[in-house]
Amino acid sequence: MAIDASAVGKELPETTFEYTERDVMLYALGVGATADDLNFVYEKNLQTLPTFGVIPAFPALGGIGKYIKFNLMMLLHGEQSITLNGPIPTSGKLTTGGKIMGIYDKGSGALVSISVDTKDESGNVLFTNTSSIFLRGEGGFGGDRGPSASKKNVPPERAPDHTVEYKTSPDQAAIYRLSGDRNPLHIDPEFAKMGGFDKPIIHGLCTFGHVGRAVLQAVCDGDPSKLKAFEVRFSGVAYPGETIVTQIWNDADGKVLIQATTAERGEPVISNASATIG
């Protein structure tokens, strides 16, 4: 399918997301929270995980299809970041809008970057998401190759200051998909094989949520209001039931550097990642 680079700068269709405390708790379970994490899974004194902010923004990815046609099975999430302007309410009606920031020809595929703002009913921007997705097999359309992969957020060559391990459930992807990402790649073995995987994989944004929880535990005292920004590069996949090991290095000016691997295979799943704590 031909990629139209003229879509850069195009506005994505505005989407509305209405949610309740149930959605907040279901998301927390989807990224591995348990009954030990009462403030995220119990309506008494409920708080919203900061990474929940990707959920209202997720439909914007579908808006790319208005300008670019592609095979969903060939989509890989490349990078994700979220910048938060305060705690996310535990219920509400939110509106998300943004635009396509870049389309790059990487030869073996096309890289598409978008940025979206999510606002409350008063028009206040609660958080901003940026996403880069890689469309396998869609390269060679003659477009700009774009910038080389950034070397930022490379951890120092020393032991991490914090290490957090979360074992995912065999049903992790089945639970996470109930928060909105119904891509069959994460539940249907046949679709997973069509996508080039031996079996269904955990959603990249589910891994994003697990690592975000690890950051809260290690350097935020469990307080979601302390996480101001979080950015990652997806460097591999995790399978349901695997253990995600998050390593965190203290940096300067309230910043920490992060990488995550699977304990069982030693494979990286997130790299070039950082969080800003305030």
C-alpha positions in Angstrom: 0.0 0.0 0.0 1.5 3.3 -1.0 2.4 5.8 1.7 1.3 9.4 1.1 4.0 11.6 2.8 1.8 14.7 2.2 -0.2 13.6 5.2 2.4 15.3 7.4 0.7 18.1 9.3 -2.8 16.7 8.8 -5.1 17.0 11.8 -6.3 13.8 13.3 -10.0 13.3 13.8 -10.9 14.5 17.3 -12.1 11.8 19.7 -14.1 11.7 22.9 -13.4 9.3 25.7 -15.8 9.0 28.7 -14.7 6.8 31.5 -15.5 5.8 35.1 -13.6 4.4 38.1 -14.2 0.9 36.7 -12.1 1.7 33.6 -9.3 3.1 35.8 -9.3 -0.1 37.9 -9.5 -2.4 34.9 -6.5 -0.6 33.3 -4.5 -1.1 36.5 -5.2 -4.8 36.5 -4.3 -4.9 32.8 -0.8 -3.5 33.6 -0.2 -6.0 36.4 -1.6 -4.2 39.5 -2.9 -6.6 42.2 -5.0 -6.4 45.4 -1.8 -5.3 47.1 -2.0 -2.0 45.1 -5.3 -0.9 46.7 -5.0 2.7 45.7 -5.2 1.7 42.1 -7.7 -1.2 42.1 -10.1 -0.2 44.9 -12.6 2.7 44.7 -11.8 3.8 48.3 -9.1 6.5 47.9 -8.7 5.5 44.2 -5.9 7.0 42.2 -5.2 6.8 38.4 -2.0 5.4 37.2 -0.2 8.1 35.1 0.2 5.7 32.2 -3.6 5.4 31.9 -3.2 8.6 29.8 -2.4 6.5 26.8 -5.9 5.0 26.8 -7.9 8.1 25.9 -5.2 8.9 23.3 -5.2 5.5 21.7 -8.1 6.1 19.3 -5.9 8.8 17.7 -3.7 6.1 16.3 -6.7 4.8 14.4 -7.1 8.3 13.0 -4.0 7.8 11.0 -6.0 5.4 8.7 -7.9 8.5 7.4 -4.7 9.4 5.5 -2.5 6.3 5.4 -3.7 2.8 4.5 -1.8 -0.1 6.1 -2.0 -3.7 7.3 -2.7 -3.7 11.0 -0.8 -7.0 11.4 2.4 -5.2 10.2 2.2 -2.4 12.7 4.8 -2.1 15.5 4.9 0.5 18.2 8.3 2.2 18.0 8.3 4.9 20.7 5.9 6.4 23.2 6.0 9.4 25.5 3.5 11.1 27.8 3.9 14.5 29.6 1.5 15.1 32.4 0.2 18.4 33.7 -1.2 16.9 36.9 -2.9 13.8 38.3 -5.4 12.2 36.0 -9.0 12.2 37.3 -10.6 8.9 38.2 -13.5 9.5 35.9 -14.5 12.1 33.3 -15.1 13.0 29.7 -12.0 13.8 27.8 -11.3 15.1 24.2 -8.2 14.2 22.3 -6.9 15.9 19.1 -3.6 16.2 17.4 -1.8 15.8 14.1 0.7 13.7 12.1 4.2 15.1 12.9 6.3 13.1 10.5 6.4 10.3 8.0 9.7 8.7 7.2 10.9 6.2 4.7 13.1 3.7 6.6 13.5 1.3 3.7 12.1 -1.8 5.3 9.1 0.2 6.5 7.5 3.6 7.2 7.8 5.4 10.5 4.9 7.6 11.4 5.0 10.1 14.3 1.9 11.7 15.9 1.4 14.1 18.8 -2.0 14.5 20.6 -3.3 16.6 23.5 -6.0 15.3 25.8 -8.3 17.9 27.4 -10.9 17.9 30.1 -14.4 19.4 29.7 -13.1 22.8 30.6 -10.5 22.7 27.9 -7.5 22.2 30.1 -4.7 20.0 28.6 -4.3 17.1 31.1 -1.5 15.3 29.2 0.2 15.1 25.8 1.1 11.8 24.1 3.6 11.4 21.3 3.7 8.1 19.4 5.9 6.7 16.7 4.7 3.6 14.9 6.6 1.5 12.4 4.7 0.0 9.5 6.6 -3.0 8.3 6.8 -3.5 4.6 5.6 0.0 3.8 9.0 1.6 3.0 10.5 2.4 -0.3 8.0 5.2 -1.2 10.8 7.7 -1.8 10.3 9.8 1.3 12.8 11.4 3.7 14.6 8.9 5.9 14.2 11.2 8.8 16.6 11.6 11.8 18.7 8.6 13.0 17.6 6.9 16.1 18.5 9.0 19.1 21.2 8.0 21.5 19.6 9.9 24.4 18.7 8.2 27.7 21.5 5.8 27.5 22.2 4.5 31.1 25.6 4.6 32.6 27.9 1.6 32.7 27.3 0.8 36.3 24.8 -1.1 38.4 21.3 0.4 38.4 20.2 2.3 41.5 16.9 0.4 41.5 15.6 -2.9 40.1 12.0 -3.9 40.1 10.6 -7.2 38.8 7.0 -7.8 37.9 5.9 -11.2 36.7 3.1 -10.8 34.2 0.1 -13.1 34.1 -0.5 -15.7 31.4 -3.7 -13.7 30.9 -2.0 -10.3 30.8 -2.7 -9.4 27.2 -6.3 -10.8 27.5 -7.0 -8.4 30.4 -5.2 -5.4 28.9 -7.0 -5.5 25.6 -10.3 -4.8 27.5 -9.0 -1.2 28.0 -9.4 -0.6 24.3 -6.6 -2.2 22.1 -8.4 -5.1 20.6 -5.7 -5.9 18.1 -6.0 -9.8 17.6 -2.2 -9.9 17.5 -2.3 -10.0 21.3 -4.9 -12.8 21.7 -5.3 -14.9 18.6 -2.5 -17.4 17.9 -3.2 -17.5 14.2 -3.0 -13.7 13.9 0.2 -13.7 15.9 1.7 -16.1 13.4 0.6 -13.9 10.6 2.4 -11.0 12.3 5.6 -13.1 12.6 5.4 -14.2 16.2 5.3 -17.7 17.6 2.4 -16.8 19.9 0.4 -13.7 21.0 2.6 -11.0 22.5 1.9 -8.4 25.3 0.9 -5.0 24.0 3.7 -2.5 23.9 1.6 -0.1 25.9 1.0 -2.8 28.5 4.7 -3.2 28.9 4.8 0.7 29.1 2.3 0.5 32.0 4.3 -2.2 33.8 7.5 -0.2 33.6 5.6 3.0 34.6 4.4 1.1 37.8 8.0 0.1 38.5 9.1 3.8 38.3 6.3 4.8 40.7 7.4 2.1 43.2 11.1 2.8 43.0 11.4 6.6 42.8 7.9 8.1 43.4 7.0 6.5 46.7 4.0 5.1 44.9 2.6 8.7 44.4 1.3 9.1 40.8 1.4 12.9 41.1 5.2 12.8 41.2 5.6 11.4 37.6 5.7 14.4 35.3 6.9 12.7 32.1 7.8 9.3 30.8 9.3 8.3 27.4 10.3 4.9 26.1 11.6 3.1 23.0 10.1 -0.3 22.4 13.0 -2.5 21.6 11.5 -6.0 21.8 8.4 -8.0 22.9 7.4 -9.7 26.0 5.1 -12.7 26.2 2.3 -13.2 28.7 3.7 -15.0 31.8 7.2 -13.6 31.4 8.9 -11.4 34.1 9.6 -7.8 33.2 12.8 -6.6 34.9 13.0 -2.8 35.1 16.4 -1.2 35.9 16.5 2.5 36.9 19.5 4.9 37.2 19.3 8.2 39.0 20.3 11.1 36.7 20.3 14.9 37.2 17.5 17.4 37.6 14.8 14.9 38.8 15.4 12.6 35.8 15.9 8.8 35.9 17.1 6.6 33.1 15.4 3.3 32.5 15.7 0.0 30.6 13.6 -3.2 30.9 14.3 -6.8 29.9 12.6 -10.1 30.2 14.1 -12.3 33.0 13.4 -15.5 31.2 15.1 -14.7 27.9 17.2 -11.7 28.8 15.8 -9.8 25.9 15.3 -6.0 26.0 11.7 -4.8 25.8 12.2 -1.1 26.6 15.3 1.0 26.1 16.4 4.6 25.8 13.8 5.4 28.3 13.5 8.1 31.0 11.1 9.6 33.5 11.0 13.0 35.0 10.1 13.1 38.7 8.8 16.2 40.5 
